[in-house]
Amino acid sequence: MALTEEQKTQLLRKGNQLFNEGRFFEAGKIFTTIGYKDGLIRLGDYFFFDKEMPLVAYGFYRNAGHAKMLDRIGDSFVFALECLLGKEPHLPKPATGARKAPNSLPEESLKIRSANPYDTARPLVPQKVESKENKIERAMAMLKKHS
């Protein structure tokens, strides 16, 4: 039996309410049921950027079909695994036709990511450039934590 538009609207409101209450997995079930991709991406962003839980984020991004973030998470796991195995990490090549940032702009002034709908009240703070060694340490700690 298919849901009516009214039922979908009611479920969407309930899912947003659960999200705002911090009941993320319950909201995710509702968003998955009604096929609300924006809500699933919002959950994925929350777990990826705010909670630094890429495995949880991966599930939400997969349900939303968000290929860009699925590729990003996959690349980071490949990188971490290569580091754990002691191999020279394979860094992805930039896409053909990709533009580099102009040299005249300081790195601190560039946005790392845009604001998510749920965190627009917080101003974006420029993020520091992280060293390769620090990234490797974080990736290894993350893999150990989730294994």
Contacts in CASP RR format, 6 or more apart in sequence:
PFRMAT RR
TARGET T0000
AUTHOR 0000-0000-0000
METHOD contacts of the structure
MODEL  1
MALTEEQKTQLLRKGNQLFNEGRFFEAGKIFTTIGYKDGLIRLGDYFFFD
KEMPLVAYGFYRNAGHAKMLDRIGDSFVFALECLLGKEPHLPKPATGARK
APNSLPEESLKIRSANPYDTARPLVPQKVESKENKIERAMAMLKKHS
3 11 0 8 1.000
3 34 0 8 1.000
8 34 0 8 1.000
11 30 0 8 1.000
11 33 0 8 1.000
11 34 0 8 1.000
12 30 0 8 1.000
12 34 0 8 1.000
12 36 0 8 1.000
14 30 0 8 1.000
15 26 0 8 1.000
15 27 0 8 1.000
15 28 0 8 1.000
15 30 0 8 1.000
15 31 0 8 1.000
16 27 0 8 1.000
18 24 0 8 1.000
18 26 0 8 1.000
18 27 0 8 1.000
18 28 0 8 1.000
18 30 0 8 1.000
19 27 0 8 1.000
19 28 0 8 1.000
19 39 0 8 1.000
19 42 0 8 1.000
19 43 0 8 1.000
19 118 0 8 1.000
20 118 0 8 1.000
24 43 0 8 1.000
24 46 0 8 1.000
24 47 0 8 1.000
27 39 0 8 1.000
27 43 0 8 1.000
28 39 0 8 1.000
28 40 0 8 1.000
28 43 0 8 1.000
28 60 0 8 1.000
30 36 0 8 1.000
31 37 0 8 1.000
31 39 0 8 1.000
31 40 0 8 1.000
31 43 0 8 1.000
31 63 0 8 1.000
32 40 0 8 1.000
32 63 0 8 1.000
37 64 0 8 1.000
37 65 0 8 1.000
37 66 0 8 1.000
38 64 0 8 1.000
38 117 0 8 1.000
39 64 0 8 1.000
40 60 0 8 1.000
40 61 0 8 1.000
40 63 0 8 1.000
40 64 0 8 1.000
40 66 0 8 1.000
41 60 0 8 1.000
41 61 0 8 1.000
41 64 0 8 1.000
41 66 0 8 1.000
41 69 0 8 1.000
42 116 0 8 1.000
42 117 0 8 1.000
42 118 0 8 1.000
43 57 0 8 1.000
43 60 0 8 1.000
44 56 0 8 1.000
44 57 0 8 1.000
44 59 0 8 1.000
44 60 0 8 1.000
44 61 0 8 1.000
44 64 0 8 1.000
44 69 0 8 1.000
45 57 0 8 1.000
45 116 0 8 1.000
46 57 0 8 1.000
46 116 0 8 1.000
46 118 0 8 1.000
47 53 0 8 1.000
47 54 0 8 1.000
47 56 0 8 1.000
47 57 0 8 1.000
47 60 0 8 1.000
48 54 0 8 1.000
48 57 0 8 1.000
48 61 0 8 1.000
48 69 0 8 1.000
48 73 0 8 1.000
49 113 0 8 1.000
49 116 0 8 1.000
50 119 0 8 1.000
52 142 0 8 1.000
54 73 0 8 1.000
54 76 0 8 1.000
54 77 0 8 1.000
54 142 0 8 1.000
55 146 0 8 1.000
57 69 0 8 1.000
57 73 0 8 1.000
58 70 0 8 1.000
58 73 0 8 1.000
58 74 0 8 1.000
61 69 0 8 1.000
61 70 0 8 1.000
61 73 0 8 1.000
62 70 0 8 1.000
75 92 0 8 1.000
76 139 0 8 1.000
77 143 0 8 1.000
78 90 0 8 1.000
79 89 0 8 1.000
79 90 0 8 1.000
79 91 0 8 1.000
79 139 0 8 1.000
80 136 0 8 1.000
80 139 0 8 1.000
80 140 0 8 1.000
80 142 0 8 1.000
80 143 0 8 1.000
81 143 0 8 1.000
82 88 0 8 1.000
82 89 0 8 1.000
82 90 0 8 1.000
83 89 0 8 1.000
83 136 0 8 1.000
83 139 0 8 1.000
83 140 0 8 1.000
84 140 0 8 1.000
84 143 0 8 1.000
89 136 0 8 1.000
101 107 0 8 1.000
101 110 0 8 1.000
107 129 0 8 1.000
108 126 0 8 1.000
109 126 0 8 1.000
110 126 0 8 1.000
111 124 0 8 1.000
111 126 0 8 1.000
112 124 0 8 1.000
112 126 0 8 1.000
112 127 0 8 1.000
114 124 0 8 1.000
115 122 0 8 1.000
115 124 0 8 1.000
130 138 0 8 1.000
END
